[in-house]
Amino acid sequence: MTERSNFLYPRSRYHGEVKPENLVFNANLQEFAQRVSYICCLETGGKLTPEESYKQVKALWKQLKRTKKQLGIGQKPFHQQDEGF
């Protein structure tokens, strides 16, 4: 079962700054990309309408944005003081 799961949902190694929130976001980003790929294939094959595909991708995008915000990715926790620049 895990072999099939690894085939359907492959994960790439993470090479960025190793912090728990970065690892979680990276996993979510990879899942987003995989699902968008499936949606594109279903739409190309005529199994989904363009409108339904758009709605599904938009929902996935909103979910990814929400995760980014919850994890605090890209936010600076402390205000840096000017150092004479």
N, C-alpha and C positions, 0 to 999 in steps of 0.2 A: 504494500500500500504506500509506503513512504517513497518507493522508487517511482511510482506513478505520480505522486504529489510533487516530487522533485522535477519530474519531466514537465508537468503542467504549470508549475509555479517555480521556475528556476530563480535562484538568488545569486547575485554577483557579490564578490568580496567588496568590502568597504575600505577605502583608502584615505578617507578624510580624517579630521580631528576626532579622536576616539572619546566621545562623551555619550552617556546613555541617551540623551535626547536626540543626538545626531544619528545614533544607530537605529532608534525607533523610527525617526523620520525617514531614514534611508529605506528601511523595510517597507514603510507605507508608500514611499515614492515608487519603489520597484513593483509593488502590488498594483498601484495606480496605472503604471505603464503597461503591465501585463493585461489588466482588464480593458484598458483602452484599445490595446491591440486586438483582443477578442471581439470587442464591439465593432471595430473597423472591419474585421474579417466577416462578421455576421452581416454587416450592412453591405459590404461588397458582394457577398454571396446572395443577397436578396432576402435574407432571413429577418432583417430589421429595416424599418423605414429610416430615411435620413432624419426625420423628426424625432423618432424614438431613440436613435443613436445619439443625437445631439442632447436630448434630455438626460440620457444615462451618463454621458461623458460630463455634462455640466454638474450632475449630482455627485459624481466621483470627485470632480475638481473642488466643489464646495467642501466635501468631506476632507480632502487633502489640505485645503486652506485652514480649516478648523483645527486639524491636527497640528499644523505648523504653529498656529497661534497658541494652542494649549501647551505645546512643548517650549514655547519661547524662542523658537529658531529665528535668528536674525535680530533679536532684541539685545540691546546692551543693558546689562543689569545695573551698572553703575555709571553715573555721569563722570566723564573724565574732565579734570580741571585743565584749563589752558596752561600749557607749560612754556609760555613765552613766545608762542607762534602767532 
